[in-house]
Amino acid sequence: MNPKPTDKLRQSTPKEEYSTAHRSFLRHLIKLLSLFAVAVILWPVLRFITFKFPKKTVIVIPGFRKLKGMIHKDGAYVNIIDDKIMVLSDRCTHLGCVIRYDPISRQFVCPCHGSKFDLEGKRISGPAKHPLKKLFYRVDKKGNLTILLPLSLEK
Ligand code: FES
């Protein structure tokens, strides 16, 4: 029995082989790009789903009612005069250096560029343009002072 002309194995030409390889390469490239696109879309979604609010730093000064004067603790200056409390960040508003309290001049002085602030945190001089940041605080029934440091001021 003679094979029909259509049953003959047809050899592919070099041009057809090139075309087949080219198509295969393009298919793989499209698959890779699709995977990349899915990853680009899923990454922020996964970050959003797994996001946890960072904990805020809390500074506690136990029994603060017995204390007087200026207290510097963990990023905050607490000035206690009788019943009046002033809680300020210890970060200079110029470039964020830690300020120091000068008890002689009764001012806060930045060691980096010399900005000065009064006891209420108002700017007196120097390159800083803004007053010191006032921090939220509360006093509980036991007389503990709790200060909340904003995330931007955490160390
Ligand atoms: Fe305080 Fe510049 S960082 S004056």
Backbone and ligand atoms as CSV (ligand in chain L), in Angstrom:
chain,resi,resn,atom,element,x,y,z
A,1,MET,N,N,0.828,-1.174,0.000
A,1,MET,CA,C,0.000,0.000,0.000
A,1,MET,C,C,0.874,1.239,0.000
A,2,ASN,N,N,0.558,2.049,-0.903
A,2,ASN,CA,C,1.310,3.300,-1.005
A,2,ASN,C,C,0.713,4.369,-0.108
A,3,PRO,N,N,1.594,5.065,0.572
A,3,PRO,CA,C,1.033,6.144,1.426
A,3,PRO,C,C,0.491,7.268,0.572
A,4,LYS,N,N,-0.576,7.855,1.123
A,4,LYS,CA,C,-1.160,8.987,0.403
A,4,LYS,C,C,-0.219,10.165,0.519
A,5,PRO,N,N,-0.321,11.077,-0.406
A,5,PRO,CA,C,0.589,12.241,-0.347
A,5,PRO,C,C,0.417,13.043,0.930
A,6,THR,N,N,-0.781,13.018,1.511
A,6,THR,CA,C,-0.994,13.813,2.732
A,6,THR,C,C,-0.381,13.145,3.946
A,7,ASP,N,N,-0.152,11.817,3.883
A,7,ASP,CA,C,0.430,11.121,5.016
A,7,ASP,C,C,1.945,11.264,5.090
A,8,LYS,N,N,2.498,11.771,4.060
A,8,LYS,CA,C,3.951,11.937,4.053
A,8,LYS,C,C,4.384,12.874,5.172
A,9,LEU,N,N,5.458,12.502,5.790
A,9,LEU,CA,C,6.020,13.405,6.798
A,9,LEU,C,C,6.680,14.560,6.095
A,10,ARG,N,N,6.220,15.648,6.457
A,10,ARG,CA,C,6.744,16.840,5.816
A,10,ARG,C,C,7.849,17.413,6.674
A,11,GLN,N,N,8.955,17.645,6.106
A,11,GLN,CA,C,10.047,18.240,6.872
A,11,GLN,C,C,9.852,19.748,6.918
A,12,SER,N,N,10.080,20.285,8.118
A,12,SER,CA,C,9.908,21.737,8.237
A,12,SER,C,C,11.128,22.457,7.701
A,13,THR,N,N,10.875,23.602,7.218
A,13,THR,CA,C,11.957,24.418,6.669
A,13,THR,C,C,12.643,25.169,7.806
A,14,PRO,N,N,13.860,25.631,7.619
A,14,PRO,CA,C,14.548,26.391,8.672
A,14,PRO,C,C,13.765,27.633,9.099
A,15,LYS,N,N,13.060,28.231,8.167
A,15,LYS,CA,C,12.276,29.417,8.503
A,15,LYS,C,C,11.138,29.058,9.463
A,16,GLU,N,N,10.504,27.900,9.234
A,16,GLU,CA,C,9.416,27.440,10.101
A,16,GLU,C,C,9.958,27.070,11.496
A,17,GLU,N,N,11.133,26.443,11.533
A,17,GLU,CA,C,11.739,26.093,12.825
A,17,GLU,C,C,12.034,27.359,13.637
A,18,TYR,N,N,12.572,28.341,12.929
A,18,TYR,CA,C,12.857,29.607,13.600
A,18,TYR,C,C,11.569,30.220,14.139
A,19,SER,N,N,10.524,30.170,13.345
A,19,SER,CA,C,9.248,30.745,13.740
A,19,SER,C,C,8.667,30.027,14.956
A,20,THR,N,N,8.776,28.705,14.983
A,20,THR,CA,C,8.280,27.921,16.110
A,20,THR,C,C,9.071,28.253,17.380
A,21,ALA,N,N,10.390,28.322,17.267
A,21,ALA,CA,C,11.220,28.675,18.424
A,21,ALA,C,C,10.901,30.085,18.900
A,22,HIS,N,N,10.673,30.960,17.958
A,22,HIS,CA,C,10.345,32.356,18.290
A,22,HIS,C,C,9.028,32.432,19.046
A,23,ARG,N,N,8.028,31.688,18.575
A,23,ARG,CA,C,6.725,31.664,19.251
A,23,ARG,C,C,6.849,31.082,20.660
A,24,SER,N,N,7.637,30.014,20.779
A,24,SER,CA,C,7.834,29.389,22.093
A,24,SER,C,C,8.504,30.376,23.063
A,25,PHE,N,N,9.498,31.078,22.545
A,25,PHE,CA,C,10.171,32.073,23.380
A,25,PHE,C,C,9.190,33.158,23.816
A,26,LEU,N,N,8.375,33.636,22.878
A,26,LEU,CA,C,7.394,34.679,23.206
A,26,LEU,C,C,6.381,34.189,24.240
A,27,ARG,N,N,5.962,32.923,24.115
A,27,ARG,CA,C,5.020,32.354,25.085
A,27,ARG,C,C,5.632,32.372,26.496
A,28,HIS,N,N,6.902,31.934,26.595
A,28,HIS,CA,C,7.581,31.948,27.898
A,28,HIS,C,C,7.742,33.371,28.432
A,29,LEU,N,N,8.056,34.271,27.528
A,29,LEU,CA,C,8.222,35.663,27.939
A,29,LEU,C,C,6.905,36.246,28.454
A,30,ILE,N,N,5.820,35.931,27.779
A,30,ILE,CA,C,4.500,36.418,28.209
A,30,ILE,C,C,4.135,35.830,29.566
A,31,LYS,N,N,4.454,34.531,29.759
A,31,LYS,CA,C,4.180,33.902,31.061
A,31,LYS,C,C,4.973,34.592,32.169
A,32,LEU,N,N,6.239,34.854,31.888
A,32,LEU,CA,C,7.078,35.531,32.887
A,32,LEU,C,C,6.557,36.929,33.204
A,33,LEU,N,N,6.196,37.665,32.173
A,33,LEU,CA,C,5.671,39.014,32.379
A,33,LEU,C,C,4.345,38.987,33.137
A,34,SER,N,N,3.524,37.972,32.859
A,34,SER,CA,C,2.253,37.834,33.579
A,34,SER,C,C,2.503,37.575,35.053
A,35,LEU,N,N,3.462,36.683,35.341
A,35,LEU,CA,C,3.801,36.407,36.741
A,35,LEU,C,C,4.307,37.669,37.433
A,36,PHE,N,N,5.129,38.417,36.724
A,36,PHE,CA,C,5.656,39.663,37.283
A,36,PHE,C,C,4.516,40.648,37.561
A,37,ALA,N,N,3.573,40.756,36.614
A,37,ALA,CA,C,2.442,41.670,36.787
A,37,ALA,C,C,1.592,41.253,37.989
A,38,VAL,N,N,1.368,39.954,38.136
A,38,VAL,CA,C,0.595,39.464,39.288
A,38,VAL,C,C,1.321,39.795,40.584
A,39,ALA,N,N,2.637,39.599,40.591
A,39,ALA,CA,C,3.419,39.908,41.797
A,39,ALA,C,C,3.356,41.400,42.120
A,40,VAL,N,N,3.435,42.225,41.078
A,40,VAL,CA,C,3.384,43.684,41.286
A,40,VAL,C,C,2.031,44.094,41.859
A,41,ILE,N,N,0.979,43.435,41.434
A,41,ILE,CA,C,-0.360,43.757,41.937
A,41,ILE,C,C,-0.556,43.187,43.343
A,42,LEU,N,N,-0.087,41.977,43.568
A,42,LEU,CA,C,-0.329,41.321,44.864
A,42,LEU,C,C,0.534,41.878,45.993
A,43,TRP,N,N,1.719,42.355,45.675
A,43,TRP,CA,C,2.635,42.803,46.721
A,43,TRP,C,C,2.010,43.881,47.619
A,44,PRO,N,N,1.472,44.976,47.057
A,44,PRO,CA,C,0.861,45.972,47.949
A,44,PRO,C,C,-0.370,45.440,48.669
A,45,VAL,N,N,-1.106,44.535,48.016
A,45,VAL,CA,C,-2.287,43.960,48.670
A,45,VAL,C,C,-1.852,43.146,49.885
A,46,LEU,N,N,-0.804,42.319,49.703
A,46,LEU,CA,C,-0.294,41.532,50.836
A,46,LEU,C,C,0.237,42.435,51.939
A,47,ARG,N,N,0.928,43.506,51.544
A,47,ARG,CA,C,1.448,44.453,52.545
A,47,ARG,C,C,0.301,45.088,53.315
A,48,PHE,N,N,-0.778,45.405,52.600
A,48,PHE,CA,C,-1.930,46.015,53.254
A,48,PHE,C,C,-2.582,45.038,54.223
A,49,ILE,N,N,-2.736,43.789,53.789
A,49,ILE,CA,C,-3.398,42.786,54.630
A,49,ILE,C,C,-2.567,42.504,55.887
A,50,THR,N,N,-1.256,42.433,55.730
A,50,THR,CA,C,-0.404,42.072,56.870
A,50,THR,C,C,0.075,43.280,57.662
A,51,PHE,N,N,-0.424,44.483,57.309
A,51,PHE,CA,C,0.032,45.698,57.991
A,51,PHE,C,C,-0.428,45.701,59.448
A,52,LYS,N,N,0.488,46.048,60.312
A,52,LYS,CA,C,0.160,46.218,61.732
A,52,LYS,C,C,0.583,47.613,62.137
A,53,PHE,N,N,-0.269,48.278,62.878
A,53,PHE,CA,C,0.104,49.598,63.352
A,53,PHE,C,C,1.280,49.476,64.302
A,54,PRO,N,N,2.320,50.254,64.050
A,54,PRO,CA,C,3.433,50.201,64.991
A,54,PRO,C,C,2.995,50.709,66.354
A,55,LYS,N,N,3.543,50.101,67.361
A,55,LYS,CA,C,3.181,50.530,68.706
A,55,LYS,C,C,3.828,51.876,68.996
A,56,LYS,N,N,3.070,52.697,69.690
A,56,LYS,CA,C,3.622,53.985,70.067
A,56,LYS,C,C,4.421,53.825,71.351
A,57,THR,N,N,5.437,54.624,71.447
A,57,THR,CA,C,6.259,54.581,72.643
A,57,THR,C,C,5.580,55.363,73.751
A,58,VAL,N,N,5.583,54.760,74.895
A,58,VAL,CA,C,4.978,55.395,76.057
A,58,VAL,C,C,6.057,55.548,77.122
A,59,ILE,N,N,6.131,56.723,77.674
A,59,ILE,CA,C,7.079,56.968,78.754
A,59,ILE,C,C,6.263,57.108,80.030
A,60,VAL,N,N,6.664,56.373,81.029
A,60,VAL,CA,C,5.942,56.447,82.305
A,60,VAL,C,C,6.888,56.957,83.376
A,61,ILE,N,N,6.448,57.973,84.075
A,61,ILE,CA,C,7.210,58.484,85.217
A,61,ILE,C,C,6.353,58.240,86.452
A,62,PRO,N,N,6.702,57.190,87.208
A,62,PRO,CA,C,5.878,56.872,88.369
A,62,PRO,C,C,6.036,57.903,89.485
A,63,GLY,N,N,4.927,58.148,90.189
A,63,GLY,CA,C,4.939,59.043,91.351
A,63,GLY,C,C,5.488,60.418,91.049
A,64,PHE,N,N,5.085,60.990,89.955
A,64,PHE,CA,C,5.704,62.255,89.541
A,64,PHE,C,C,5.317,63.403,90.448
A,65,ARG,N,N,4.216,63.276,91.220
A,65,ARG,CA,C,3.760,64.386,92.070
A,65,ARG,C,C,4.795,64.726,93.153
A,66,LYS,N,N,5.618,63.737,93.491
A,66,LYS,CA,C,6.654,63.999,94.499
A,66,LYS,C,C,7.854,64.707,93.881
A,67,LEU,N,N,7.891,64.743,92.557
A,67,LEU,CA,C,9.049,65.322,91.872
A,67,LEU,C,C,8.825,66.800,91.592
A,68,LYS,N,N,9.913,67.499,91.469
A,68,LYS,CA,C,9.861,68.930,91.124
A,68,LYS,C,C,10.969,69.220,90.106
A,69,GLY,N,N,10.807,70.301,89.367
A,69,GLY,CA,C,11.854,70.728,88.438
A,69,GLY,C,C,11.784,70.038,87.103
A,70,MET,N,N,12.929,69.984,86.454
A,70,MET,CA,C,13.009,69.463,85.088
A,70,MET,C,C,13.437,68.003,85.102
A,71,ILE,N,N,12.675,67.196,84.411
A,71,ILE,CA,C,13.003,65.771,84.283
A,71,ILE,C,C,13.181,65.473,82.797
A,72,HIS,N,N,14.271,64.798,82.473
A,72,HIS,CA,C,14.509,64.399,81.079
A,72,HIS,C,C,14.475,62.886,81.029
A,73,LYS,N,N,13.518,62.350,80.283
A,73,LYS,CA,C,13.418,60.890,80.211
A,73,LYS,C,C,12.976,60.431,78.824
A,74,ASP,N,N,13.769,59.580,78.228
A,74,ASP,CA,C,13.425,58.844,76.992
A,74,ASP,C,C,12.796,59.696,75.901
A,75,GLY,N,N,13.286,60.866,75.671
A,75,GLY,CA,C,12.771,61.675,74.560
A,75,GLY,C,C,11.837,62.786,74.957
A,76,ALA,N,N,11.657,62.975,76.264
A,76,ALA,CA,C,10.744,64.031,76.707
A,76,ALA,C,C,11.346,64.813,77.872
A,77,TYR,N,N,11.069,66.102,77.861
A,77,TYR,CA,C,11.387,66.938,79.015
A,77,TYR,C,C,10.080,67.226,79.735
A,78,VAL,N,N,10.073,66.977,81.028
A,78,VAL,CA,C,8.890,67.266,81.825
A,78,VAL,C,C,9.289,68.326,82.837
A,79,ASN,N,N,8.603,69.446,82.768
A,79,ASN,CA,C,8.871,70.532,83.700
A,79,ASN,C,C,7.702,70.608,84.673
A,80,ILE,N,N,8.001,70.370,85.937
A,80,ILE,CA,C,6.951,70.358,86.953
A,80,ILE,C,C,7.172,71.542,87.886
A,81,ILE,N,N,6.244,72.467,87.822
A,81,ILE,CA,C,6.293,73.626,88.715
A,81,ILE,C,C,4.952,73.656,89.440
A,82,ASP,N,N,5.017,73.334,90.749
A,82,ASP,CA,C,3.788,73.185,91.548
A,82,ASP,C,C,2.858,72.191,90.845
A,83,ASP,N,N,1.663,72.654,90.458
A,83,ASP,CA,C,0.732,71.727,89.802
A,83,ASP,C,C,0.775,71.832,88.287
A,84,LYS,N,N,1.597,72.751,87.804
A,84,LYS,CA,C,1.651,72.943,86.352
A,84,LYS,C,C,2.686,71.986,85.736
A,85,ILE,N,N,2.268,71.321,84.691
A,85,ILE,CA,C,3.161,70.369,84.005
A,85,ILE,C,C,3.339,70.809,82.560
A,86,MET,N,N,4.565,70.810,82.115
A,86,MET,CA,C,4.851,71.107,80.714
A,86,MET,C,C,5.656,69.929,80.169
A,87,VAL,N,N,5.142,69.263,79.153
A,87,VAL,CA,C,5.826,68.100,78.589
A,87,VAL,C,C,6.205,68.421,77.138
A,88,LEU,N,N,7.504,68.431,76.896
A,88,LEU,CA,C,8.017,68.796,75.573
A,88,LEU,C,C,8.898,67.688,75.011
A,89,SER,N,N,8.925,67.615,73.707
A,89,SER,CA,C,9.838,66.688,73.042
A,89,SER,C,C,11.265,67.205,73.214
A,90,ASP,N,N,12.211,66.291,73.278
A,90,ASP,CA,C,13.609,66.728,73.401
A,90,ASP,C,C,14.284,66.849,72.034
A,91,ARG,N,N,13.496,66.825,70.962
A,91,ARG,CA,C,14.056,66.928,69.608
A,91,ARG,C,C,13.962,68.363,69.101
A,92,CYS,N,N,15.080,68.865,68.654
A,92,CYS,CA,C,15.107,70.205,68.069
A,92,CYS,C,C,14.276,70.188,66.778
A,93,THR,N,N,13.548,71.263,66.572
A,93,THR,CA,C,12.691,71.311,65.379
A,93,THR,C,C,13.457,71.737,64.126
A,94,HIS,N,N,14.741,71.997,64.276
A,94,HIS,CA,C,15.534,72.325,63.092
A,94,HIS,C,C,15.872,71.036,62.351
A,95,LEU,N,N,16.794,70.240,62.895
A,95,LEU,CA,C,17.177,68.994,62.223
A,95,LEU,C,C,17.098,67.778,63.138
A,96,GLY,N,N,16.491,67.933,64.296
A,96,GLY,CA,C,16.204,66.775,65.136
A,96,GLY,C,C,17.251,66.382,66.150
A,97,CYS,N,N,18.213,67.229,66.437
A,97,CYS,CA,C,19.182,66.906,67.492
A,97,CYS,C,C,18.475,66.909,68.849
A,98,VAL,N,N,19.067,66.206,69.779
A,98,VAL,CA,C,18.506,66.175,71.132
A,98,VAL,C,C,18.954,67.443,71.868
A,99,ILE,N,N,17.978,68.202,72.311
A,99,ILE,CA,C,18.295,69.463,72.991
A,99,ILE,C,C,18.697,69.199,74.442
A,100,ARG,N,N,19.360,70.190,75.037
A,100,ARG,CA,C,19.769,70.082,76.444
A,100,ARG,C,C,19.138,71.232,77.213
A,101,TYR,N,N,18.877,70.958,78.463
A,101,TYR,CA,C,18.332,72.009,79.313
A,101,TYR,C,C,19.480,72.683,80.040
A,102,ASP,N,N,19.521,74.009,79.949
A,102,ASP,CA,C,20.536,74.775,80.659
A,102,ASP,C,C,19.876,75.407,81.886
A,103,PRO,N,N,20.166,74.890,83.080
A,103,PRO,CA,C,19.482,75.395,84.283
A,103,PRO,C,C,19.875,76.829,84.643
A,104,ILE,N,N,21.019,77.283,84.172
A,104,ILE,CA,C,21.444,78.656,84.493
A,104,ILE,C,C,20.616,79.677,83.702
A,105,SER,N,N,20.545,79.468,82.400
A,105,SER,CA,C,19.752,80.410,81.585
A,105,SER,C,C,18.269,80.025,81.572
A,106,ARG,N,N,17.969,78.834,82.103
A,106,ARG,CA,C,16.600,78.295,82.091
A,106,ARG,C,C,16.041,78.262,80.655
A,107,GLN,N,N,16.875,77.715,79.781
A,107,GLN,CA,C,16.488,77.574,78.376
A,107,GLN,C,C,16.896,76.190,77.876
A,108,PHE,N,N,16.232,75.786,76.820
A,108,PHE,CA,C,16.660,74.583,76.112
A,108,PHE,C,C,17.595,75.033,74.998
A,109,VAL,N,N,18.740,74.359,74.897
A,109,VAL,CA,C,19.736,74.745,73.902
A,109,VAL,C,C,20.059,73.528,73.041
A,110,CYS,N,N,20.088,73.763,71.751
A,110,CYS,CA,C,20.441,72.674,70.836
A,110,CYS,C,C,21.950,72.687,70.622
A,111,PRO,N,N,22.623,71.570,70.878
A,111,PRO,CA,C,24.079,71.536,70.720
A,111,PRO,C,C,24.526,71.532,69.260
A,112,CYS,N,N,23.641,71.244,68.348
A,112,CYS,CA,C,24.050,71.122,66.933
A,112,CYS,C,C,24.259,72.479,66.274
A,113,HIS,N,N,23.257,73.332,66.301
A,113,HIS,CA,C,23.372,74.623,65.607
A,113,HIS,C,C,22.972,75.786,66.495
A,114,GLY,N,N,22.754,75.517,67.760
A,114,GLY,CA,C,22.565,76.601,68.721
A,114,GLY,C,C,21.166,77.182,68.862
A,115,SER,N,N,20.150,76.520,68.363
A,115,SER,CA,C,18.792,77.039,68.583
A,115,SER,C,C,18.485,77.049,70.072
A,116,LYS,N,N,17.730,78.058,70.496
A,116,LYS,CA,C,17.353,78.158,71.908
A,116,LYS,C,C,15.841,78.261,72.021
A,117,PHE,N,N,15.328,77.641,73.081
A,117,PHE,CA,C,13.885,77.619,73.325
A,117,PHE,C,C,13.642,77.935,74.794
A,118,ASP,N,N,12.499,78.587,75.062
A,118,ASP,CA,C,12.200,78.891,76.469
A,118,ASP,C,C,11.558,77.675,77.147
A,119,LEU,N,N,11.160,77.851,78.413
A,119,LEU,CA,C,10.635,76.724,79.181
A,119,LEU,C,C,9.329,76.171,78.623
A,120,GLU,N,N,8.627,76.988,77.847
A,120,GLU,CA,C,7.391,76.500,77.233
A,120,GLU,C,C,7.622,75.974,75.812
A,121,GLY,N,N,8.891,75.945,75.404
A,121,GLY,CA,C,9.243,75.401,74.100
A,121,GLY,C,C,9.224,76.410,72.981
A,122,LYS,N,N,8.926,77.668,73.295
A,122,LYS,CA,C,8.907,78.676,72.224
A,122,LYS,C,C,10.325,78.986,71.775
A,123,ARG,N,N,10.460,79.183,70.476
A,123,ARG,CA,C,11.775,79.465,69.900
A,123,ARG,C,C,12.240,80.842,70.337
A,124,ILE,N,N,13.474,80.924,70.790
A,124,ILE,CA,C,14.074,82.206,71.156
A,124,ILE,C,C,15.019,82.660,70.049
A,125,SER,N,N,15.900,81.760,69.623
A,125,SER,CA,C,16.850,82.121,68.561
A,125,SER,C,C,17.354,80.859,67.874
A,126,GLY,N,N,18.110,81.078,66.808
A,126,GLY,CA,C,18.725,79.949,66.105
A,126,GLY,C,C,18.000,79.602,64.823
A,127,PRO,N,N,18.538,78.617,64.122
A,127,PRO,CA,C,17.962,78.258,62.820
A,127,PRO,C,C,16.608,77.556,62.898
A,128,ALA,N,N,16.255,77.013,64.057
A,128,ALA,CA,C,14.945,76.347,64.167
A,128,ALA,C,C,13.843,77.378,63.951
A,129,LYS,N,N,12.831,76.999,63.191
A,129,LYS,CA,C,11.739,77.931,62.868
A,129,LYS,C,C,10.504,77.693,63.737
A,130,HIS,N,N,10.422,76.504,64.329
A,130,HIS,CA,C,9.205,76.144,65.057
A,130,HIS,C,C,9.508,75.900,66.537
A,131,PRO,N,N,8.489,76.016,67.374
A,131,PRO,CA,C,8.684,75.723,68.798
A,131,PRO,C,C,8.866,74.220,69.011
A,132,LEU,N,N,9.301,73.857,70.200
A,132,LEU,CA,C,9.417,72.434,70.529
A,132,LEU,C,C,8.021,71.828,70.568
A,133,LYS,N,N,7.968,70.564,70.222
A,133,LYS,CA,C,6.670,69.886,70.156
A,133,LYS,C,C,6.173,69.546,71.555
A,134,LYS,N,N,4.927,69.941,71.826
A,134,LYS,CA,C,4.319,69.562,73.111
A,134,LYS,C,C,3.779,68.146,72.976
A,135,LEU,N,N,3.992,67.355,74.002
A,135,LEU,CA,C,3.586,65.953,73.954
A,135,LEU,C,C,2.332,65.721,74.784
A,136,PHE,N,N,1.538,64.765,74.339
A,136,PHE,CA,C,0.337,64.400,75.092
A,136,PHE,C,C,0.751,63.616,76.332
A,137,TYR,N,N,0.037,63.856,77.401
A,137,TYR,CA,C,0.313,63.117,78.630
A,137,TYR,C,C,-0.971,62.998,79.429
A,138,ARG,N,N,-0.932,62.101,80.388
A,138,ARG,CA,C,-2.056,61.990,81.321
A,138,ARG,C,C,-1.508,61.525,82.655
A,139,VAL,N,N,-2.235,61.857,83.681
A,139,VAL,CA,C,-1.850,61.466,85.030
A,139,VAL,C,C,-2.929,60.528,85.537
A,140,ASP,N,N,-2.525,59.331,85.960
A,140,ASP,CA,C,-3.539,58.400,86.460
A,140,ASP,C,C,-3.762,58.589,87.961
A,141,LYS,N,N,-4.673,57.796,88.525
A,141,LYS,CA,C,-5.058,57.964,89.934
A,141,LYS,C,C,-3.895,57.708,90.888
A,142,LYS,N,N,-2.970,56.858,90.464
A,142,LYS,CA,C,-1.821,56.550,91.330
A,142,LYS,C,C,-0.742,57.640,91.266
A,143,GLY,N,N,-0.962,58.616,90.420
A,143,GLY,CA,C,0.011,59.700,90.308
A,143,GLY,C,C,1.130,59.416,89.333
A,144,ASN,N,N,0.912,58.462,88.434
A,144,ASN,CA,C,1.921,58.180,87.408
A,144,ASN,C,C,1.664,59.063,86.193
A,145,LEU,N,N,2.734,59.599,85.679
A,145,LEU,CA,C,2.630,60.434,84.484
A,145,LEU,C,C,2.957,59.565,83.278
A,146,THR,N,N,2.024,59.502,82.336
A,146,THR,CA,C,2.234,58.718,81.131
A,146,THR,C,C,2.295,59.665,79.941
A,147,ILE,N,N,3.383,59.571,79.190
A,147,ILE,CA,C,3.597,60.440,78.033
A,147,ILE,C,C,3.571,59.593,76.777
A,148,LEU,N,N,2.878,60.080,75.776
A,148,LEU,CA,C,2.797,59.372,74.508
A,148,LEU,C,C,3.715,60.039,73.500
A,149,LEU,N,N,4.696,59.289,73.032
A,149,LEU,CA,C,5.617,59.831,72.025
A,149,LEU,C,C,5.041,59.555,70.643
A,150,PRO,N,N,4.845,60.576,69.825
A,150,PRO,CA,C,4.390,60.308,68.455
A,150,PRO,C,C,5.427,59.492,67.698
A,151,LEU,N,N,4.967,58.758,66.698
A,151,LEU,CA,C,5.880,57.894,65.930
A,151,LEU,C,C,7.018,58.676,65.310
A,152,SER,N,N,6.732,59.908,64.908
A,152,SER,CA,C,7.757,60.700,64.248
A,152,SER,C,C,8.905,61.055,65.190
A,153,LEU,N,N,8.685,60.933,66.484
A,153,LEU,CA,C,9.727,61.308,67.444
A,153,LEU,C,C,10.406,60.105,68.075
A,154,GLU,N,N,9.982,58.896,67.682
A,154,GLU,CA,C,10.605,57.717,68.281
A,154,GLU,C,C,12.042,57.579,67.835
A,155,LYS,N,N,12.812,56.962,68.701
A,155,LYS,CA,C,14.237,56.781,68.415
A,155,LYS,C,C,14.465,55.512,67.643
L,1,FES,FE1,FE,19.014,72.087,66.463
L,1,FES,FE2,FE,19.996,72.609,64.102
L,1,FES,S1,S,19.396,70.725,64.896
L,1,FES,S2,S,19.615,73.963,65.697
